[in-house]
Amino acid sequence: MTSSPDIASRVFTLSDQREFARVSGDFNPLHLDADFARRTQFGAPVVHGIHTVLWALDSLLRSEQFDLRSLRVLFHQPLFLDETVTVRKGAQTEAVMGLDVVAAGTVVTSIKLSSQPGKVAGPVAGDLPAIPERFEHPADVAFEEMPGRRGAVAAPANDDEIGRLFPALAKAVGAAGVRGLMATSQIVGMACPGLHSLFSGLDVTFDDMPGGQHALGYAVSKASARFRSVQIDVAGSGLTGRLDAFARRPPSAQADMNTVSMRVAGTPFSGQRALVIGGSRGLGEVTAKIIAAGGGHPVITFREAAQEAEQVAAAIRQAGGTCDVIRHDVLDRASEWLDNVGVVDSCYYFATAKIFQRKSALFEPDKLVVFLDYYADGFSRLCTALAQRSAGTTAIFYPSTTALDVPVAGTAEYAMAKAAGETLANHLNAFQPGLKVISRRLPRIATDQTATVGVAAAQDALDVLLPIVHEVQQAARPAAQASRERS
């Protein structure tokens, strides 16, 4: 059966996020704090999944009636702020109706409404706490502590607010049922898994259980360490059933200066000045620390995270090293910013777009254009500007990827752009005097970009980058050395 026309469309804004956080009690910074979200695998704030569900259900029920008794939801992909999102009606039988929430041609959330009670009712659903906890901040719970975790929460929204925000849905399942759905967001985002959570789905039945109507009790019934998955039984506030979530891994913490210094023997980079593009975190952060630990002077750039860049510089200075920080966007065509950097002997290019993106096809040309802006156009402009300012040989490191050797699902455009960058590096070496470009295909390295909720092998950044920094610094030929060689 083909789907009927779209039911409704909208864009979720930061103001919407804040309002829903207030009424649901889910203040997880993944939804509200751009700096926090940037350090997750999503890279930007994510709309509350339950908010999209409530909006989709209310949009449907404004236009037609349905005897809603139970609900199944799967959150497939994140929805980001300021994206246009559409709710579409799918297949329907006498007792079941499907809804899809779609963004950029991709189903981000699947919803199944049923006029029959759901099949999932947790074995401890009738014996859950009814006194709600209050969270000022999301709980930061170690995964090992999650089995058996239990408690109760209550969404702050009152009946009038619920009727104003979701009138049709409140009429269908009652204010208590809507409040219960809001509370599921608080359970996952604030209580368990908490700070580093990912809501993956729910299966609930709406009812009128006596007692605790403003509290939703929860208890972890299953936790799988392999996939960091958590199943949570819930009961109260007009519903009963189960939530499914994942405990995301915390942002990758790179090696501190003490660890780096113990791996760098002597001062092999003394007197050398290195430009590190994208040095506020990840590979750029580790590279800057290696250079500083070896007696060199890194100049790190950032585009958005000024505070993170300053923290890296502060750690270097506290350890006795030197470091400068400057803002730069590689998509900016101007090169005058380099006048403030001064002459450098080497450069490391870690500028990148978000690698793993939502896709609706194997190959999407518009995504290739974005990657090429970073890995070809931006890199070319930087190399040209450096060559014009160097009297010696500036060594430049261009990181490529082993995804060119073993394809990784969903990264076709990324790999194609990196291949173009490798070709450009070869041409720069052949035809651009004053530059020596060193390109290496890096394995998967533990960074924010490569974080996953399951098992995924990743190498340590310090292990991978230490020999590369030595190679790059040896290839650099400062202007003074070049002058001596000419004379």
Secondary structure, DSSP 8 states (H G I E B T S, - for coil): -----EEEEEE--HHHHHHHHHHH----TTTT-HHHHHTSTT-S-B--HHHHHHHHHHHHHHHS-----EEEEEE-S--BTT-EEEEEEEEE-SSEEEEEEEETTEEEEEEEEESS--S---TTTTS---S----SS--B--GGG-TT-EEEE-----HHHHHHHSHHHHHHHHHHHHHHHHHHHHIIIIISSBTTEEEEEEEEEE---SS-TT-EEEEEEEEETTTTEEEEEEEETTEEEEEEEEE---------HHHHHHHS-S-TTTT-EEEEET-SSHHHHHHHHHHHHTT-EEEEEESS-HHHHHHHHHHHHHTT---EEEE--TT----GGGGGT---SEEEE-----SS---SSS--HHHHHHHHIIIIIIHHHHHHHHHHH-SSBEEEEEEEEGGGTS--TT-HHHHHHHHHHHHHHHHHHHH-TTEEEEEEEE--B-SSTT--SS----B-HHHHHHHHHHHHHHH-B-HHHHHHHH-
